[in-house]
């Protein structure tokens, strides 16, 4: 089943994340594609704007649960698999 986002777009189908910076770039790109501001995302997730800024910059000490909530809001999910699959 293909997930539709509120703006009618589909989230990216697959991306490999090897660093926190990779994750931040994906979050930023997806947020901009959905025409959401950092303040919009922060308000919808219930965190401060600073968290979204830090997440998108790839800050290594971000709170993982809050990052997962941001991914969920943007129609993304974190999947862990063995390499090569």
Secondary structure, 3 states (H helix, E strand, C coil): CCCECCCCCECCCCCCCCCHHHHHHHHHHHHHHCCCCHHHHHHHHCCCHHHHHHHHHCCCCCCHHHHHHHHHHCCCCCCCCCCCC
